[in-house]
Amino acid sequence: MSTNGQDLTIDLLYFDGCPSYRQAWNDILDVLVEEKIDAPVRLIAVEDMDRARELRFAGSPTIKINGRDLEDYQGDGVIACRVYKENDGKGWPSKSLLRERITNPT
């Protein structure tokens, strides 16, 4: 399935204290290439609690596809390293979850 990604927005929110966002960034780009999807990926630094609350930041890295958190996080914003239970507690989501959300964003 090749798409131009016009209707797809991908935001990778992070803070510098947790370097796991780099793995998430690489995995997002891998999935886009593998699925032949041309979509922008915005890297958004969350630098303080005000910004974390404003963005409903679930910890670093938080990935939102069309504004929806990968794991449907609905809590308050936090400044913390995020753990993805679906990826055996690693600090980034699995490629399979990324692929599912990127190819089926609704």
C-alpha contacts under 8 A as a table, 3 or more apart, distances in Angstrom:
res1	aa1	res2	aa2	distance
1	M	35	E	6.51
1	M	36	K	6.86
1	M	37	I	7.97
2	S	35	E	6.69
2	S	36	K	4.94
2	S	37	I	5.72
3	T	6	Q	7.97
3	T	36	K	6.74
3	T	37	I	5.09
3	T	38	D	6.52
4	N	37	I	5.90
4	N	38	D	4.84
4	N	39	A	6.60
5	G	8	L	5.06
5	G	9	T	7.86
5	G	37	I	5.78
5	G	38	D	5.02
5	G	39	A	4.38
5	G	40	P	7.70
6	Q	38	D	7.96
6	Q	39	A	6.65
8	L	39	A	6.15
8	L	40	P	7.73
8	L	65	I	7.07
8	L	66	N	5.99
8	L	102	I	7.86
8	L	105	P	7.57
9	T	39	A	6.77
9	T	40	P	6.32
9	T	41	V	6.79
9	T	64	K	7.97
9	T	65	I	5.75
9	T	66	N	4.87
9	T	67	G	7.51
10	I	39	A	7.55
10	I	40	P	6.50
10	I	41	V	4.85
10	I	42	R	6.26
10	I	63	I	7.08
10	I	64	K	5.78
10	I	65	I	4.74
10	I	66	N	6.31
10	I	67	G	7.80
11	D	41	V	5.75
11	D	42	R	4.78
11	D	43	L	6.14
11	D	44	I	6.92
11	D	62	T	7.98
11	D	63	I	5.62
11	D	64	K	5.13
11	D	65	I	6.57
11	D	67	G	7.72
12	L	21	Y	7.70
12	L	25	W	7.30
12	L	41	V	7.09
12	L	42	R	6.04
12	L	43	L	4.94
12	L	44	I	6.00
12	L	61	P	6.59
12	L	62	T	5.86
12	L	63	I	4.64
12	L	64	K	6.65
13	L	43	L	6.07
13	L	44	I	4.67
13	L	45	A	5.88
13	L	46	V	6.57
13	L	57	F	7.33
13	L	60	S	6.58
13	L	61	P	5.64
13	L	62	T	5.01
13	L	63	I	6.20
14	Y	18	C	7.49
14	Y	21	Y	6.24
14	Y	43	L	7.64
14	Y	44	I	6.36
14	Y	45	A	5.23
14	Y	46	V	5.80
14	Y	59	G	7.18
14	Y	60	S	4.51
14	Y	61	P	4.79
14	Y	62	T	6.48
15	F	18	C	6.18
15	F	45	A	5.54
15	F	46	V	5.30
15	F	47	E	6.31
15	F	60	S	5.95
15	F	61	P	7.57
15	F	79	I	7.82
16	D	19	P	6.39
16	D	45	A	7.79
17	G	81	C	7.66
18	C	21	Y	6.92
18	C	60	S	6.12
18	C	61	P	7.69
18	C	80	A	7.84
18	C	81	C	5.64
19	P	22	R	6.02
20	S	23	Q	5.51
20	S	24	A	6.64
20	S	60	S	7.30
20	S	61	P	6.67
20	S	91	G	5.56
20	S	92	W	6.16
21	Y	24	A	4.92
21	Y	25	W	6.01
21	Y	60	S	6.48
21	Y	61	P	4.91
21	Y	91	G	7.89
21	Y	92	W	6.88
22	R	25	W	5.01
22	R	26	N	6.31
23	Q	26	N	5.18
23	Q	27	D	6.13
23	Q	92	W	6.86
24	A	27	D	5.05
24	A	28	I	6.07
24	A	61	P	7.23
24	A	92	W	5.52
24	A	93	P	6.88
25	W	28	I	5.23
25	W	29	L	6.33
26	N	29	L	5.19
26	N	30	D	6.12
27	D	30	D	4.93
27	D	31	V	6.17
27	D	95	K	6.25
27	D	98	L	7.97
28	I	31	V	5.23
28	I	32	L	6.26
28	I	95	K	7.58
28	I	98	L	6.77
29	L	32	L	5.11
29	L	33	V	6.23
30	D	33	V	5.21
30	D	34	E	6.03
31	V	34	E	5.01
31	V	35	E	5.94
31	V	95	K	7.03
31	V	98	L	7.27
31	V	99	R	6.06
32	L	35	E	5.25
32	L	36	K	5.81
32	L	37	I	4.95
32	L	38	D	6.75
32	L	39	A	7.52
33	V	36	K	4.94
33	V	37	I	6.35
33	V	38	D	7.87
34	E	37	I	7.89
35	E	103	T	7.98
46	V	51	R	6.00
46	V	52	A	6.10
46	V	57	F	7.91
47	E	51	R	6.78
47	E	52	A	7.69
48	D	51	R	5.52
48	D	52	A	6.25
48	D	79	I	7.42
49	M	52	A	4.74
49	M	53	R	6.02
49	M	77	G	7.16
49	M	78	V	6.74
49	M	79	I	6.58
50	D	53	R	5.27
50	D	54	E	6.15
51	R	54	E	4.95
51	R	55	L	6.10
52	A	55	L	5.33
52	A	56	R	5.76
52	A	57	F	4.81
52	A	58	A	7.99
52	A	77	G	4.59
52	A	78	V	5.82
52	A	79	I	6.72
53	R	56	R	4.97
53	R	57	F	6.47
53	R	76	D	5.99
53	R	77	G	4.07
53	R	78	V	6.98
54	E	57	F	7.77
54	E	77	G	7.23
55	L	77	G	6.86
56	R	74	Q	7.29
56	R	75	G	6.80
56	R	76	D	5.56
56	R	77	G	4.28
56	R	78	V	7.63
57	F	60	S	7.84
57	F	62	T	6.51
57	F	76	D	7.30
57	F	77	G	4.43
57	F	78	V	5.87
57	F	79	I	7.54
58	A	61	P	7.86
58	A	62	T	5.91
58	A	73	Y	6.65
58	A	75	G	7.32
58	A	76	D	7.48
58	A	77	G	5.76
58	A	78	V	5.85
58	A	79	I	7.76
58	A	80	A	7.83
58	A	82	R	6.86
59	G	62	T	5.90
59	G	77	G	7.65
59	G	78	V	5.86
59	G	79	I	5.70
59	G	80	A	4.79
59	G	81	C	5.11
59	G	82	R	4.54
60	S	79	I	7.61
60	S	80	A	6.32
60	S	81	C	4.82
60	S	82	R	5.05
60	S	91	G	7.87
61	P	81	C	7.15
61	P	82	R	6.15
61	P	91	G	7.41
61	P	92	W	6.61
62	T	69	D	7.08
62	T	70	L	7.80
62	T	82	R	7.49
63	I	69	D	5.91
63	I	70	L	6.04
64	K	67	G	5.09
64	K	68	R	4.88
64	K	69	D	4.37
64	K	70	L	5.96
65	I	68	R	5.18
65	I	69	D	6.55
65	I	70	L	7.01
65	I	101	R	6.90
65	I	102	I	6.76
65	I	105	P	6.29
66	N	105	P	6.84
68	R	72	D	6.44
69	D	72	D	4.71
69	D	73	Y	5.79
70	L	73	Y	7.59
70	L	97	L	7.64
70	L	98	L	7.63
70	L	101	R	6.87
81	C	91	G	7.11
82	R	91	G	5.68
82	R	92	W	7.48
83	V	89	G	5.30
83	V	90	K	5.60
83	V	91	G	4.61
83	V	92	W	6.72
84	Y	87	N	5.40
84	Y	88	D	6.92
84	Y	89	G	5.07
84	Y	90	K	5.67
84	Y	91	G	5.97
84	Y	92	W	5.96
84	Y	93	P	5.59
85	K	88	D	5.34
85	K	89	G	4.59
85	K	90	K	7.25
86	E	89	G	6.98
86	E	93	P	7.15
86	E	94	S	7.24
87	N	90	K	5.68
87	N	92	W	7.33
87	N	93	P	5.73
87	N	94	S	5.29
90	K	93	P	7.27
93	P	97	L	6.54
93	P	98	L	6.87
94	S	97	L	5.37
94	S	98	L	6.41
95	K	98	L	4.94
95	K	99	R	5.91
96	S	99	R	5.04
96	S	100	E	6.11
97	L	100	E	5.08
97	L	101	R	6.22
98	L	101	R	5.32
98	L	102	I	5.92
99	R	102	I	5.15
99	R	103	T	5.91
100	E	103	T	5.48
100	E	104	N	5.83
100	E	105	P	7.81
101	R	104	N	5.08
101	R	105	P	4.96
101	R	106	T	7.82
102	I	105	P	5.42
